[in-house]
Amino acid sequence: MQTPQTDQQAQIAKLAYTPEEAAAATGRSRTRIYKALRDKELTARKDGKRTLFEASELKRWLRELPTIGREATAA
């Protein structure tokens, strides 16, 4: 059972993700997230030692991945 506090947290959209959360959110592995960062496909922000990926940056990265099959439509 969710408490009012956890219910409220669930309603707040995340602005940034840790590498582990970014991997889960995109369906990619943590290793692939770091490879994309190393290859400059993704941009991250640093807060001390913490690496954070903005939600909009993850969406941009996914949209720019090559497509196969039919032509992708804009969402």
N, C-alpha and C positions, 0 to 999 in steps of 0.2 A: 504494500500500500504506500502510495506516495504521500509525503507530508506537504503542507502548503508551500514550504520553502523549496522542495525539490520540484514541485509542480510549476512554480514560478520560474525556476532556473531552466526548466525544459522549454518554456515559452520564449526565452531570450535567445535570439539568433546569435551564433558565435561570429565574431569578427575576425578571429585569428585562431590558428590550429598549431599544436606542436607537431613535429614530424610524425609521431605515431598516430595522432588524430587525423592529420592530413592523409596519411596512408589509408586509414579506415574510411574517411569521407570520400575519397576518390576511387577506392577499390584497387589501389596500387599498393605495392609493398613499401616498407620504410626504406629499403635499399634503393628502390626505383625513385622515390622522392629525393633522396640524397644525390643520386646520379643526375636527376634533372637539375638540381641546384648546382652541382659541380659543372655540368655542361651548359650552364647559364640558360636553361629552358625555363627555370623558375627563379623567382626573386623571393628572398626571405628577409625578415627583419630580425635584428638582435636586440634583446633586452637583457643586458648582462651576458651571462652564458647561455641564456635561453634563445632558441631559434624558433621563430614564429612565421607561419605562412598565412597571409591574408586570404579570406574566403574568396574575394574577387580575383586574386592572383591564381588560385587553384582552378577556378572556373575558366579563366582565360587560358590557362595551360591545357586543360582538357579540350576546350574548343579548338585549339590550334594543333592538336594531335592529328596525324593523317587519317583520312576517312577511307573506308572501303565500301564497295557496294554502291547504292544509290547516292546521289548528291545530298549532302546534309542540308537541312533547312535551319534558318535562324530561329532561335527561341526567344 
